[in-house]
């Protein structure tokens, strides 16, 4: 996921799809993706990605579901005079999905919210 700020406070977000069930040397556990805090946030319609915590920017980790109608709590920053500063009132970003990705449907998000058992 990348956040961008363009001139005149124009913001947007780009997601590149991740194929979480890919074959890899060391597999993930079901609990790393299913029934996580990020899934619960998506079901409540807002997912915190980067956010401010006592003046510092924190980043989300792990699998972040991108679902239809879910807002992303984002922190946008501007780089001026060699320093990053948080934009206090950015415009609402346009959400863009890269690489032929599509948001999860409500049914897919519901399935993702269910605890899974490793077999």
N, C-alpha and C positions, 0 to 999 in steps of 0.2 A: 504494500500500500504506500502510496506517495501523496503528500499534500503539496499543493502549489499555490503560490500567491503571485499574480501577475500585476502589472502596473494598474493603478487606479483601484486597488483593493479587490480585484477580481480573483476569486478562489475556486479551486476545483480539486477533486480527489480522483486518483486513478488506482484501480485494483487490477492486479494480474492474477488470473486463476491459478490455484494450486490444486494438484491432483493428490488429495490426501491419502488415497488408497493405492498409491503407486507401490511397485515392488522395490524394496530397498534392503540393504544388508541388515539393518536393525529396525524392526518394525515398531510402530507406535502402539501404545495400549489404547483400548477403547476409551478409557477415561480421559485421555489427553484431548479428545475432541468432543465426546458426548457428555451431556449434562454438566457442562462447565459454567463458570460465572459469565463468560462471554455469550454463551447460548441463552442463559437466563436474561441477560441484558437485551439481547436481540428480541426475545419474546416480549419484553416490556417496551419495545420500539426505539430504544436508544442504546447504542454501543459506544463505550468510551474507548477511543483509540489512543491518541496522545491526549493528555489532560493535565491541567495545572493542579499541583499539590503543594500548598504552602510556597507558592511562587516559583516552583520548579516544574519543568515539563517531565511527565512520566509517560512511558510507552507501554502499550498492551503487548502481551506475549502470548505465544501459543496460537492455536487455530482460532481465527476470528470469522464467524459466519457473516456473510453478506446476504441479507434477505430483503425481499420486496417491502417497501414502506418503512424500513428501519432507518432512523436518523443516526448519523455518526457524530458523537461528541468530539469535536476536533479542536486543536490548538494550532493556529496559524502564526507564523513568525515572519518578521521582515529583517533583512540583513542590510544595515546601514553603518557606514563609518567603521567597518570591521567588527561589528557587534550584532548579535541576534537579539531581537526584542519581540515580545508577544504583541500581536495586533489585538487591541482591546475590544473592537467591535467589527469583526470581519463580516462581509456580506455572506449570505447563505451560499455554500458551494453547490456547484452542479456536480452530481455524482456521475462518474464515467467508469465503464467497465472495459478493460483491455483484453485482448486476446480471445475474443469470442466468448467471454464469460457472461453468465447470467445470474441474477440474484436467486437465492433459494426461494422456493414457494413456501406457503404456510405449512403444507403437508411435510415438506422436506425439513423445515425448521422444527416441526413437532417431533419428527422421527429423531432428529439430532439431539433433542432435549431428553430423550429417554436413555437411562443408564444402560450400558451394554456390558456383556460378560465376555471376557477373553476366553477363547476356546483352545 
